């Protein structure tokens, strides 16, 4: 009778967990379509793999279960890094990508090694769960670092992930303990449901879905697309735009109005900084800002500095891309620069970009 009750409890928990994770994956995909945040897309795929982990457990395929758990941990950790990067609080996203692969790579290695040696559950599945649990725990700590931006939803989510990760790490040690099995599974199922709930609250919140700042409509003085302004023209325009929530990339952040969302163009890593060589990241931020709302104004003050690091051809192609993004989204990208800083050929090409 006791075994039958445990089996009913197990199947019920698996069914609830599977349904919750599939719903969260779908909801995060919806959040990605609305916010264009890549972190939401990564989290969505993470929960899809986690649902496959539950499916592997349900049908008794240990390899599928273990591999998907490791992939979930890798994606969760990388998604957390990406979220920090979107908020300008992380500077090692490319390197973090490789670190986040650790649970998956280690799990695949241990499962492959098991084929050529006598089976050892602790050395394969046990180690895989321990490492996956560690990365889930670390993901929780990363998200807790953003609690001041996102409030209690992310705070509770971070705490739950820390607890869930620690519980995953104790799985290799407590799995053989008969009396703990029902308790451990119940705890895992409860944590999974709570994590799903707070992920939905977090990803559906205004702070996550809104633009980097409140949207601003295109200015009458500035046409949609790409616009070049001299420093003198920019100074004349500043009184008109200083109260608008502009998205700005600049070398001199202290000169920007307080209500602007400002990214400093610099090689020095600090909060809200973007490297002059990381043009894809600037493009992503501008693209998400303009697409998520009905237009908007983005400002780039420091194009000469960007040109030094990337060369004129790459810089011109990049500005052309920004102009296209702005035009199709009824937005404006303002570039502040001086005519004297470019040779005749370069200036003529720049003027063609804004024609």
Backbone torsions as a table, in degrees:
resi	resn	phi	psi	omega
1	UNK	NA	-41.9	-179.9
2	UNK	-64.4	-42.0	178.6
3	UNK	-63.6	-37.9	179.0
4	UNK	-65.7	-40.8	178.6
5	UNK	-64.5	-41.9	178.5
6	UNK	-63.2	-38.3	179.6
7	UNK	-66.8	-41.4	177.8
8	UNK	-63.4	-43.3	178.1
9	UNK	-61.5	-42.9	-179.5
10	UNK	-61.9	-50.2	-177.8
11	UNK	-65.7	-38.3	178.1
12	UNK	-63.2	-46.4	179.0
13	UNK	-63.2	-41.4	179.1
14	UNK	-63.3	-42.6	-179.5
15	UNK	-64.0	-45.3	178.4
16	UNK	-63.6	-43.0	-179.6
17	UNK	-63.9	-43.3	179.9
18	UNK	-62.5	-46.4	-179.9
19	UNK	-63.1	-43.1	-178.9
20	UNK	-63.4	-41.9	-177.8
21	UNK	-70.0	-36.0	176.4
22	UNK	-67.2	-39.1	178.0
23	UNK	-65.1	-41.8	179.0
24	UNK	-65.1	-41.1	178.2
25	UNK	-59.2	-43.5	179.4
26	UNK	-67.2	-40.1	-178.8
27	UNK	-67.1	-40.4	178.7
28	UNK	-67.3	-34.2	174.4
29	UNK	-62.9	-40.6	176.2
30	UNK	-63.0	-41.4	178.0
31	UNK	-63.0	-38.0	177.8
32	UNK	-63.6	-42.1	-179.4
33	UNK	-65.1	-30.5	-178.7
34	UNK	-84.9	-40.8	-173.9
35	UNK	-98.5	-19.2	-175.2
36	UNK	61.0	23.5	175.5
37	UNK	-81.1	125.3	178.4
38	UNK	-67.7	-26.3	177.7
39	UNK	-61.6	-38.3	178.7
40	UNK	-64.5	-38.6	177.9
41	UNK	-64.8	-43.0	-179.9
42	UNK	-65.2	-43.3	177.9
43	UNK	-63.6	-37.0	179.0
44	UNK	-61.6	-46.4	178.2
45	UNK	-65.2	-35.7	179.0
46	UNK	-59.5	-45.1	-179.0
47	UNK	-73.1	-27.4	174.3
48	UNK	-65.7	-42.8	177.0
49	UNK	-67.4	-33.6	178.3
50	UNK	-66.6	-34.1	176.5
51	UNK	-67.6	-33.0	175.2
52	UNK	-68.6	-30.6	175.2
53	UNK	-63.9	-42.7	176.9
54	UNK	-64.2	-39.6	178.9
55	UNK	-63.1	-41.3	177.1
56	UNK	-61.8	-38.0	177.2
57	UNK	-68.3	-38.5	-177.2
58	UNK	-64.9	-41.9	-176.8
59	UNK	-95.6	-0.1	172.9
60	UNK	80.3	28.0	176.0
61	UNK	-99.5	98.5	-174.0
62	UNK	-62.1	-38.8	-178.4
63	UNK	-64.4	-45.2	177.4
64	UNK	-62.0	-44.9	-179.7
65	UNK	-58.9	-47.1	-176.2
66	UNK	-70.2	-42.9	-178.8
67	UNK	-64.5	-43.4	-179.7
68	UNK	-68.3	-33.4	176.0
69	UNK	-63.9	-40.9	178.9
70	UNK	-67.2	-41.5	179.2
71	UNK	-65.4	-38.2	176.0
72	UNK	-59.2	-46.2	-179.8
73	UNK	-62.6	-41.5	179.7
74	UNK	-63.4	-47.1	-178.9
75	UNK	-68.1	-38.4	178.8
76	UNK	-62.4	-43.4	-179.9
77	UNK	-66.0	-44.2	-179.8
78	UNK	-67.5	-39.3	176.6
79	UNK	-61.6	-37.5	177.7
80	UNK	-65.5	-41.6	176.3
81	UNK	-62.7	-41.4	-179.5
82	UNK	-64.8	-37.5	177.8
83	UNK	-63.7	-43.4	176.2
84	UNK	-60.7	-40.0	-179.6
85	UNK	-64.6	-39.8	178.7
86	UNK	-63.5	-28.3	179.4
87	UNK	-92.7	7.2	178.4
88	UNK	72.3	24.0	-176.0
89	UNK	-112.6	4.1	-179.2
90	UNK	-133.7	139.9	-175.9
91	UNK	-124.6	8.2	-176.1
92	UNK	-127.6	36.6	-173.5
93	UNK	-62.9	-37.7	-178.8
94	UNK	-68.7	-42.2	176.7
95	UNK	-70.3	-34.8	177.8
96	UNK	-63.3	-28.4	177.4
97	UNK	-58.2	-45.3	-178.8
98	UNK	-69.3	-37.8	178.2
99	UNK	-63.1	-38.6	-177.2
100	UNK	-66.2	-17.6	179.0
101	UNK	-78.0	-7.5	-174.9
102	UNK	-53.6	-51.0	-179.3
103	UNK	-58.8	-42.9	-178.0
104	UNK	-67.2	-47.2	-178.0
105	UNK	-63.1	-45.5	-178.9
106	UNK	-63.7	-40.8	179.8
107	UNK	-64.1	-46.1	179.4
108	UNK	-63.2	-37.2	178.4
109	UNK	-64.6	-46.1	-177.7
110	UNK	-66.8	-39.3	178.7
111	UNK	-67.5	-35.6	177.2
112	UNK	-70.1	-41.1	-179.6
113	UNK	-64.7	-30.9	-179.0
114	UNK	-63.1	-27.3	-178.1
115	UNK	-67.7	-23.7	-177.3
116	UNK	-106.8	4.7	-179.9
117	UNK	-134.2	165.2	175.9
118	UNK	-59.1	139.2	-177.7
119	UNK	-55.6	134.4	177.9
120	UNK	-142.6	99.2	-174.5
121	UNK	-57.5	-43.8	-176.2
122	UNK	-65.3	-36.0	-176.9
123	UNK	-78.4	-13.8	-179.6
124	UNK	-113.6	-79.1	-177.8
125	UNK	-63.3	-41.5	-178.3
126	UNK	-61.4	-47.6	179.0
127	UNK	-65.1	-40.1	179.9
128	UNK	-60.4	-44.0	179.7
129	UNK	-67.5	-36.5	-179.8
130	UNK	-64.3	-45.6	-179.5
131	UNK	-69.1	-41.5	177.2
132	UNK	-60.9	-43.2	177.7
133	UNK	-60.7	-38.8	178.9
134	UNK	-62.2	-42.7	-178.4
135	UNK	-72.9	-30.4	173.5
136	UNK	-66.6	-42.8	177.1
137	UNK	-60.3	-45.3	179.0
138	UNK	-64.2	-34.9	176.2
139	UNK	-61.3	-40.3	177.3
140	UNK	-60.4	-42.1	178.7
141	UNK	-66.9	-36.9	177.2
142	UNK	-62.3	-44.5	-179.7
143	UNK	-68.5	-32.7	176.7
144	UNK	-62.0	-26.8	178.0
145	UNK	-67.3	-13.6	179.9
146	UNK	-106.0	10.0	-174.8
147	UNK	-63.7	-27.2	179.1
148	UNK	-69.4	-23.4	179.5
149	UNK	-88.5	-33.1	-170.7
150	UNK	-115.3	-4.0	173.5
151	UNK	79.3	-157.6	-171.3
152	UNK	-66.5	-31.1	-178.8
153	UNK	-58.9	-46.3	179.9
154	UNK	-75.2	-30.8	176.9
155	UNK	-61.4	-51.0	-179.8
156	UNK	-66.5	-37.3	178.1
157	UNK	-62.2	-44.3	178.4
158	UNK	-61.4	-43.8	179.9
159	UNK	-63.4	-43.3	-179.7
160	UNK	-63.4	-39.2	178.5
161	UNK	-67.0	-36.9	176.4
162	UNK	-62.3	-46.3	-179.9
163	UNK	-65.8	-42.8	-179.8
164	UNK	-63.5	-42.6	178.0
165	UNK	-62.7	-41.9	177.5
166	UNK	-64.3	-37.4	178.1
167	UNK	-66.7	-38.3	176.0
168	UNK	-62.8	-36.0	-178.6
169	UNK	-70.1	-25.7	179.0
170	UNK	-86.4	-6.1	-177.8
171	UNK	-57.4	-45.8	179.4
172	UNK	-61.8	-29.8	-176.9
173	UNK	-82.6	-36.9	-172.6
174	UNK	-101.5	-7.0	-179.8
175	UNK	-55.6	-42.5	-178.8
176	UNK	-71.2	-11.0	-176.7
177	UNK	-81.6	111.4	-173.2
178	UNK	-60.6	-44.2	-174.5
179	UNK	-68.9	-22.5	-176.8
180	UNK	-85.9	-18.8	-174.0
181	UNK	-56.2	-52.8	179.3
182	UNK	-62.4	-40.1	179.9
183	UNK	-65.4	-44.7	-179.5
184	UNK	-63.5	-41.9	179.4
185	UNK	-66.6	-42.2	179.2
186	UNK	-60.7	-40.6	178.5
187	UNK	-64.3	-43.6	179.4
188	UNK	-61.9	-44.8	-179.2
189	UNK	-64.2	-41.7	179.4
190	UNK	-64.2	-45.5	179.2
191	UNK	-63.1	-40.0	179.8
192	UNK	-61.6	-42.8	179.5
193	UNK	-67.0	-40.6	178.4
194	UNK	-66.9	-40.7	177.7
195	UNK	-62.4	-42.2	177.8
196	UNK	-60.5	-43.8	-179.0
197	UNK	-62.3	-47.4	-176.4
198	UNK	-75.5	-24.7	172.9
199	UNK	-65.6	-41.1	178.2
200	UNK	-64.8	-44.1	178.5
201	UNK	-62.0	-42.8	-179.0
202	UNK	-67.5	-50.6	-175.4
203	UNK	-72.2	-18.5	178.6
204	UNK	-97.5	-0.6	-178.1
205	UNK	-76.1	156.7	-178.5
206	UNK	-61.1	-37.7	-177.5
207	UNK	-63.2	-33.4	-179.3
208	UNK	-81.7	-38.8	-173.6
209	UNK	-83.8	-23.3	-174.3
210	UNK	-74.9	169.0	178.8
211	UNK	-68.6	167.8	173.6
212	UNK	-53.9	-27.1	170.1
213	UNK	-147.7	173.2	176.4
214	UNK	-61.3	141.5	-176.2
215	UNK	-66.3	150.7	175.9
216	UNK	-127.4	135.2	-177.5
217	UNK	-72.6	152.6	177.8
218	UNK	-56.1	144.2	-178.4
219	UNK	-80.4	148.0	176.4
220	UNK	-65.3	-31.8	-178.5
221	UNK	-74.7	-18.9	-175.7
222	UNK	-120.3	125.8	-179.7
223	UNK	-76.6	155.5	175.1
224	UNK	-60.7	146.8	-178.5
225	UNK	106.6	-148.9	-176.1
226	UNK	-98.9	134.9	179.2
227	UNK	-132.5	134.0	174.8
228	UNK	-102.6	130.3	177.5
229	UNK	-125.9	140.7	172.1
230	UNK	-76.0	161.1	177.6
231	UNK	-55.5	-35.6	179.5
232	UNK	-67.8	-42.6	178.0
233	UNK	-65.0	-36.9	179.1
234	UNK	-65.0	-40.1	179.3
235	UNK	-64.1	-35.8	178.1
236	UNK	-70.2	-33.5	-178.8
237	UNK	-79.6	-25.1	-172.8
238	UNK	-53.7	-43.3	178.5
239	UNK	-59.1	-27.8	-179.9
240	UNK	-75.9	-32.8	-172.5
241	UNK	-108.4	-5.3	-172.9
242	UNK	-64.1	-26.6	-179.7
243	UNK	-92.5	-2.4	177.9
244	UNK	-86.9	149.9	179.5
245	UNK	-80.5	74.5	-176.1
246	UNK	-75.7	146.6	169.6
247	UNK	-94.9	116.9	-171.4
248	UNK	-126.2	141.1	171.5
249	UNK	-119.8	118.0	-170.2
250	UNK	-146.4	159.4	173.4
251	UNK	-86.9	-16.9	-176.2
252	UNK	-125.8	76.8	-175.3
253	UNK	-63.6	-25.8	-178.0
254	UNK	-69.3	-20.1	-179.8
255	UNK	-86.1	-8.6	-178.2
256	UNK	-81.8	145.1	175.7
257	UNK	-57.8	152.9	-173.8
258	UNK	-63.7	-33.6	-174.8
259	UNK	-84.4	0.4	175.1
260	UNK	-79.0	148.4	170.7
261	UNK	-92.3	112.4	-168.0
262	UNK	-115.4	132.1	170.6
263	UNK	-113.4	128.0	179.1
264	UNK	-84.2	129.5	176.6
265	UNK	-86.2	107.4	-174.4
266	UNK	-161.7	153.6	174.4
267	UNK	-83.6	-13.6	179.2
268	UNK	-82.0	126.4	-176.1
269	UNK	-82.4	120.2	173.8
270	UNK	-159.5	-178.8	-175.7
271	UNK	-61.7	139.0	178.7
272	UNK	56.0	46.3	178.1
273	UNK	-120.9	141.9	175.7
274	UNK	-130.9	136.1	-178.7
275	UNK	-70.8	144.7	177.3
276	UNK	-64.4	-18.8	178.3
277	UNK	-89.2	-10.0	-176.7
278	UNK	-93.8	62.8	-179.6
279	UNK	-63.1	-36.7	177.9
280	UNK	-58.8	-35.6	-179.9
281	UNK	-68.7	-41.8	177.1
282	UNK	-61.8	-42.7	178.6
283	UNK	-59.5	-43.3	-179.2
284	UNK	-62.7	-43.1	-178.9
285	UNK	-65.2	-46.2	179.5
286	UNK	-64.3	-42.9	-178.9
287	UNK	-61.2	-46.2	-179.9
288	UNK	-64.9	-39.7	-179.7
289	UNK	-63.7	-46.6	-176.6
290	UNK	-75.2	-36.7	-178.3
291	UNK	-72.8	-34.5	-174.7
292	UNK	-72.9	-18.7	-180.0
293	UNK	-127.7	179.2	178.3
294	UNK	-86.5	79.7	-179.3
295	UNK	83.5	-166.7	-177.7
296	UNK	151.0	173.9	-178.8
297	UNK	-127.5	124.1	174.3
298	UNK	-115.6	138.8	-176.5
299	UNK	-119.0	135.2	175.1
300	UNK	-123.3	112.1	179.6
301	UNK	-120.9	94.3	-176.0
302	UNK	145.1	26.8	-176.2
303	UNK	-65.5	-29.8	178.9
304	UNK	-64.7	-38.7	178.0
305	UNK	-64.5	-41.3	176.8
306	UNK	-63.6	-39.2	-179.3
307	UNK	-63.8	-35.8	179.5
308	UNK	-60.4	-40.8	-175.1
309	UNK	-84.1	-23.9	-173.2
310	UNK	-113.7	-16.4	-175.4
311	UNK	85.1	156.2	-172.9
312	UNK	-66.9	-42.3	-176.3
313	UNK	-59.9	-47.0	-180.0
314	UNK	-65.8	-39.8	-179.8
315	UNK	-64.8	-42.8	-179.6
316	UNK	-64.7	-43.2	178.2
317	UNK	-62.2	-39.1	179.6
318	UNK	-65.6	-43.6	177.8
319	UNK	-63.7	-36.2	176.8
320	UNK	-62.2	-41.1	177.9
321	UNK	-63.7	-44.8	178.5
322	UNK	-61.5	-40.1	178.6
323	UNK	-62.6	-41.0	178.4
324	UNK	-64.4	-44.0	179.1
325	UNK	-60.3	-44.1	-179.5
326	UNK	-65.1	-43.2	-175.2
327	UNK	-63.9	-47.0	-176.6
328	UNK	-70.3	-16.9	179.5
329	UNK	-107.6	14.8	176.7
330	UNK	58.8	32.8	179.9
331	UNK	-116.4	179.8	-177.7
332	UNK	-131.4	138.9	171.1
333	UNK	-117.6	115.6	-178.9
334	UNK	-100.1	126.2	178.2
335	UNK	-114.4	121.4	-179.7
336	UNK	-95.4	121.8	-179.1
337	UNK	-159.2	164.6	179.4
338	UNK	-109.6	141.7	-179.5
339	UNK	-60.2	-37.8	-174.4
340	UNK	-66.6	-16.0	-176.6
341	UNK	-84.6	-3.8	-178.0
342	UNK	-123.8	147.0	174.1
343	UNK	-76.7	173.2	-172.8
344	UNK	-60.8	-42.8	-179.6
345	UNK	-63.1	-46.2	-179.1
346	UNK	-63.0	-43.3	-178.4
347	UNK	-65.7	-40.3	178.4
348	UNK	-61.9	-39.4	178.7
349	UNK	-67.1	-41.4	177.9
350	UNK	-61.0	-40.8	179.4
351	UNK	-66.6	-30.9	175.6
352	UNK	-66.0	-33.7	-178.9
353	UNK	-65.1	-28.3	-177.5
354	UNK	-100.3	-1.6	-178.2
355	UNK	-68.7	NA	NA
